[in-house]
Amino acid sequence: MEITSNYVELKVSDGTSMRAFVAQPKTGAAHAGLVVGQEAFGVNAHIRDVTERFAREGYLAIAPEIFHRTGAGFEGRYDDFAAVMPHMRAMTSQGIEADLRAAYDWQIAERGAKWPVAAIGFCMGGRVAFQAALTLPIRCGVSFYGGGIAPTPAANMPGLLDRVGELRAPMLFFWGGKDKHVTLEHSRAVVDALRAARKSYVNVDISDADHGFFCDARPSYSPVAAAEAWALTLAFLKAHIEAAA
């Protein structure tokens, strides 16, 4: 499927402006919207590529630059996490949710009030996708190795488990069994909270995958795990978008 891609400038409710990368089918034949949550390394080449991959599957996909308040256009290197930390520590839940609302509202303005929208995110963006499911009327959310859903003190993220009761949409979670950043303790805390709150979720542990296994620009990339997760993601999105139609 041929696609087009471009940047748009969004107005956020706190008075800031935020750039977002948009990709969609060239024919205008998109069947649903998708908000793509960036990794901690920004809306970089990998996130833009993922956004375009979803466009080729028929989605109107938008990846907002969550770091726009501290580093508009920031793209960090995967071997320089220290450069990422100031931006992560400056984030607030209120700011993230305002950014998500701006991206969601842009989709609705483009396609109308009944336009179905889902959310997906990677690493830090996995938390962003979870927040989207807490605060927006999306159809479903997908979180890849989402750090900060369970408390992560080192990154100044208090976690979101005390808000699980607010979850408004089904979630699909992917975790890597070899992940030393988002550990089994973190993923179990998320699943236990969801189960206790009787929320709808699918949980996938890929035992031989590491953190960032979906990203082909990282040493931890796993082609097999990425292919498995891609197929499950497309099926999950399709099922929940069609079920709510």
Summary of the structure (lengths in Angstrom):
residues: 245
radius of gyration: 16.4
end to end distance: 23.2
largest distance: 45.6
contacts: 856
relative contact order: 0.13
helix: 40%
strand: 23%
